Structure formats: C-alpha cells, structure tokens
C-alpha cells in the first residue's frame, strides 16, 4: 500500500505481487483506477472531471448511498460519493491485496448530517489479484431507529467502442427505462446504438461485458438489481464533466439495490461484486 494522489485528491494505491493494482481516493471512497496484472486500465475516468473535491468524480466506481438518483428527497445519488472517507485497514491474503475504507455519520458535514439524521457506518473493501477485482459495501445501522436506504456501485468500465460492446445475462429479465411500462428483455445480448438507461430487477445470475477481445464476468450478491447506462451523444453534450468524444469509451453496469430497504437498528447489510476477465 502507498499513499498517492489522483488529481488534487489524496488517494491510496494497493499493488498485488502479480502487478494488479487499484487506486481509491479518500474523497468519496472512490475507486478511480483498476489495472489488471497485464497492466491494462479497466475503468474509465473522464478527463473533464474536476479532481479537486468540488463535485463528484465522473468515472471509476462512485459509491451510491443512501439514495439512488433522484428517488428521494436528498441529494442526487446520496452523499457517500462526496464525503471524505478514512482508510481503516490494508492487507493481503492468497496473493490478493485489499484496502478497507470507512465512513461514519459523524464524518459528514453538518448540513448533510442534518438532512439525513441517522447513525451509520459504511465500509468499502477493495481487493485485487491477477484479472480480478472484489468490492464489498457494508451498511451498519449504529443508531436506535430503522432507516431506509438504497445503494449502488456506479461502475464505469472502459471499452474499445460502444457500438461493438454487448452485455450478456439479461435475457428475460424485467427492466424499466424512460418508457411508461416495464418490459422483459428479449435479446440474448444487450447492444448499444445511442443513449441507454435501464434498471434491471432481480438478476438471476452473472452478467458478461464483451468489448473487443476481452470478456468481463460480473457476479453480485446482496445487490438485487443492475443499472446499465450510457448517455449517448446528446446527453453527453449536456454533461460539463464529460468530454463530447468520451461517451463511446465506457459503459456503466452497476450492481444496485434500487427499491429502498429498511435496515433495523443494529442491523447490517452487505452488497458484494466480483469482477474478473475470463
């Protein structure tokens, strides 16, 4: 483990003996780089993103908590991605290295804490080895009253070309998008022509992302749903922290718990994701 910076942000970099590595900024507990042991960068980060703590980072893996998108009365996608986390532990086991980060409710700025007045501890664990990345997000209700929450890991995966990428494992899965009614995906593979923004509910198994000669396998537990998103040309042009030519270079596939879960006082919830190039 070494302390580093990403833009102007303090960060932590972990490196496995085989060369796999990951970098996480303390701002947002935000995974901003994942390199497999062959040296390839597997995550997308926009060159137009402000890396000074003035707004959420565009790219990598933002932590979404306690609200998904605008589905609530709080700030969009919640406060975890703009809060300052602490490094809690690092270590290694079976050739993999990990770093664990923690965010307590007492770490929040006063205005944010007042708007969501619940006691909690979040823990994010990042582990890398060879061609694999393991992520876990644990939510612990440390207070005396239950609270509702949603959560997601808003992963931006680097791809060769959007029009040639495809996502498998979603056939016959129910999804919602900007149309009024839910639908079932008919196609074996999801492909991209332009903007796409879908929430897939109750995933039955693993997903795959094929881009060029590489295939990424995505497995999740605890997270019941998945969000697949790319802004397309028109929406990308309206995002100030995304360069106009960048949208064909990433796909977001996010393990998510969309419908708010009610976490009892003293209870814990954990969502996990295992990513591996096969």
C-alpha positions in Angstrom: 0.0 0.0 0.0 1.2 3.5 -0.8 -0.3 6.9 -0.3 -0.7 8.8 -3.6 -2.8 11.5 -5.3 -5.3 11.5 -8.1 -5.6 15.0 -9.5 -5.6 17.0 -6.3 -7.2 14.3 -4.2 -5.4 12.2 -1.5 -5.6 8.6 -2.5 -4.4 5.1 -1.6 -2.9 2.7 -4.1 -2.6 -1.1 -3.5 -0.5 -3.4 -5.6 -0.5 -7.2 -5.7 2.6 -9.2 -6.2 1.4 -10.2 -9.7 1.1 -6.5 -10.8 -2.6 -5.9 -10.3 -3.4 -2.6 -8.6 -6.1 -0.2 -7.6 -6.3 3.4 -6.5 -9.0 4.8 -4.3 -9.5 8.5 -3.4 -10.5 9.3 0.2 -12.9 11.8 -1.3 -15.9 9.6 -2.0 -14.2 6.3 -1.1 -13.9 6.4 -4.9 -12.2 3.6 -6.8 -10.6 5.6 -9.7 -8.3 3.0 -11.2 -8.2 -0.7 -11.6 -5.3 -2.3 -13.5 -5.2 -6.0 -14.1 -1.9 -7.8 -13.8 -1.3 -7.3 -17.5 -1.1 -3.5 -16.9 -4.4 -2.7 -18.6 -6.6 0.0 -17.1 -10.1 -1.4 -16.8 -12.0 1.7 -15.6 -13.0 4.9 -17.3 -12.5 8.3 -15.8 -13.3 11.5 -17.7 -10.5 13.9 -18.5 -13.1 16.7 -17.9 -13.9 15.6 -14.4 -12.9 18.0 -11.6 -10.4 16.2 -9.3 -10.4 18.8 -6.6 -13.3 17.7 -4.3 -15.6 20.4 -5.7 -18.0 17.8 -7.1 -18.3 14.1 -7.6 -15.8 12.4 -9.8 -17.1 11.4 -13.3 -15.9 7.8 -13.8 -14.4 5.0 -11.7 -16.7 3.5 -9.2 -18.8 6.1 -7.2 -20.4 4.7 -4.1 -24.2 5.5 -4.2 -25.8 5.8 -0.7 -28.4 6.4 0.8 -30.4 7.3 -2.3 -30.3 6.2 -5.9 -30.6 9.1 -8.4 -33.5 11.4 -7.7 -35.5 8.7 -6.0 -35.8 10.5 -2.7 -35.6 14.0 -1.1 -31.9 14.1 -0.6 -29.0 14.9 -2.9 -28.9 13.0 -6.2 -27.2 9.6 -5.7 -26.7 10.4 -2.0 -23.8 11.8 0.0 -21.3 8.9 0.2 -19.6 9.8 -3.1 -18.9 13.4 -2.0 -18.0 12.7 1.7 -14.4 12.2 3.0 -13.7 8.6 4.0 -10.9 7.2 6.1 -8.5 4.3 5.4 -9.3 1.7 8.0 -7.1 -1.3 7.1 -4.9 -2.9 4.4 -3.6 -6.4 4.0 -3.1 -9.4 1.7 -4.2 -13.0 1.5 -3.7 -15.7 -1.1 -1.9 -13.2 -3.4 -4.7 -10.7 -3.3 -4.2 -7.3 -1.7 -7.0 -5.2 -0.1 -7.8 -1.9 1.4 -10.8 -1.1 3.5 -12.3 2.4 3.9 -14.8 3.6 6.4 -17.4 6.5 6.7 -19.2 7.3 9.9 -22.2 9.6 10.2 -20.0 11.8 12.4 -17.7 12.4 9.4 -20.5 14.2 7.5 -20.7 18.0 7.1 -23.3 19.4 9.4 -25.8 20.4 6.7 -25.7 16.9 5.2 -26.0 15.2 8.6 -29.0 17.3 9.5 -30.8 16.4 6.2 -30.3 12.6 6.9 -30.2 12.3 10.7 -29.4 8.6 11.1 -26.4 6.9 12.8 -24.5 4.6 10.5 -21.1 3.2 9.5 -20.2 2.4 5.8 -17.3 0.2 5.0 -16.0 -0.3 1.5 -13.5 -3.1 0.8 -11.4 -3.2 -2.4 -9.3 -6.3 -3.3 -7.3 -7.0 -6.4 -5.4 -10.0 -7.8 -4.5 -11.1 -11.3 -7.5 -10.4 -13.6 -10.0 -9.9 -10.7 -11.5 -7.2 -8.5 -13.6 -7.8 -5.5 -15.7 -5.0 -4.0 -17.9 -5.0 -0.9 -20.1 -2.3 0.6 -21.3 -2.9 4.2 -24.0 -0.6 5.7 -24.3 -0.8 9.5 -27.1 0.9 11.3 -25.4 2.0 14.5 -28.4 4.0 15.8 -31.6 3.3 17.7 -34.1 3.7 14.8 -34.5 1.9 11.5 -33.7 3.8 8.3 -34.5 3.2 4.6 -31.6 3.2 2.1 -30.7 2.4 -1.5 -27.2 1.6 -2.6 -25.1 1.0 -5.8 -21.6 0.8 -7.1 -21.8 3.1 -10.2 -19.0 1.3 -12.1 -17.7 2.9 -15.4 -16.0 0.2 -17.4 -13.5 1.2 -20.1 -14.4 -0.3 -23.5 -13.0 -0.1 -27.0 -16.1 1.1 -28.8 -19.7 1.4 -27.6 -21.3 0.3 -30.8 -19.4 -3.0 -30.7 -19.8 -3.8 -27.0 -22.5 -6.2 -25.7 -23.8 -7.2 -22.3 -25.0 -10.8 -21.7 -27.1 -12.4 -18.9 -30.1 -10.1 -19.2 -32.4 -12.1 -21.4 -35.9 -12.4 -20.0 -35.0 -10.0 -17.1 -37.6 -7.3 -16.3 -36.4 -3.7 -16.8 -37.6 -0.2 -16.6 -36.4 2.8 -18.6 -37.9 6.1 -19.7 -41.0 4.5 -21.2 -44.1 4.2 -19.0 -44.2 0.4 -18.6 -41.7 -2.2 -17.6 -40.6 -4.8 -20.2 -38.7 -8.0 -20.5 -35.5 -8.1 -22.5 -36.0 -10.4 -25.5 -32.4 -10.3 -26.9 -29.7 -12.6 -25.7 -27.2 -9.7 -25.7 -27.9 -6.0 -25.0 -26.2 -3.8 -27.6 -25.9 0.0 -27.8 -27.0 2.3 -30.6 -27.3 5.5 -28.7 -28.4 6.6 -25.2 -29.4 3.7 -22.9 -30.6 4.0 -19.3 -32.2 0.9 -17.8 -32.8 -0.7 -14.4 -32.9 -4.5 -14.5 -34.6 -6.0 -11.5 -33.8 -9.3 -9.6 -30.9 -10.5 -11.7 -30.9 -14.3 -11.9 -27.2 -14.8 -12.3 -23.9 -13.4 -13.6 -23.5 -10.8 -16.4 -20.9 -10.5 -19.1 -19.5 -7.5 -20.8 -17.8 -8.2 -24.1 -15.6 -5.5 -25.7 -13.1 -6.2 -28.3 -11.2 -9.4 -27.5 -12.0 -9.2 -23.7 -14.9 -10.6 -21.7 -15.6 -9.3 -18.2 -17.7 -11.5 -15.9 -19.7 -9.7 -13.3 -21.2 -11.5 -10.2 -23.0 -9.9 -7.4 -24.6 -10.7 -4.0 -26.8 -8.6 -1.8 -27.4 -6.2 -4.7 -30.6 -7.4 -6.3 -30.6 -5.2 -9.4 -28.3 -3.8 -12.0 -28.3 -0.5 -13.9 -26.9 -0.3 -17.4 -26.2 3.3 -18.6 -24.6 5.3 -21.3 -25.6 8.9 -22.0 -25.3 8.8 -25.8 -24.1 11.8 -27.8 -26.9 14.2 -26.9 -26.9 13.7 -23.2 -23.1 13.6 -23.1 -23.0 17.0 -24.7 -25.0 18.3 -21.7 -22.6 16.9 -19.1 -19.9 19.5 -18.3 -17.7 16.9 -16.7 -17.7 14.6 -19.7 -15.9 15.4 -22.9 -18.0 15.1 -26.0 -15.9 12.4 -27.5 -15.7 10.2 -24.4 -19.2 8.6 -24.3 -18.3 5.7 -26.7 -15.4 4.7 -24.4 -17.4 3.4 -21.4 -20.4 1.5 -20.2 -21.8 1.7 -16.7 -23.0 -1.6 -15.3 -23.9 -1.0 -11.7 -24.8 -3.6 -9.0 -27.7 -1.9 -7.2 -30.3 -2.1 -4.5 -32.9 0.2 -6.1 -36.0 -0.1 -4.0 -35.2 1.2 -0.5 -34.5 -1.5 2.1 -35.4 -0.8 5.7 -32.4 -1.5 7.9 -33.3 -2.2 11.6 -31.4 -0.6 14.5 -28.1 -2.5 15.0 -28.5 -4.5 11.7 -26.0 -4.7 8.8 -26.4 -5.2 5.1 -23.6 -6.1 2.7 -23.5 -5.9 -1.1 -20.7 -7.7 -3.0 -19.4 -7.7 -6.5 -16.8 -10.0 -8.1 -15.3 -8.9 -11.4 -13.0 -11.0 -13.5 -11.7 -11.0 -17.0 -12.1 -14.5 -18.4 
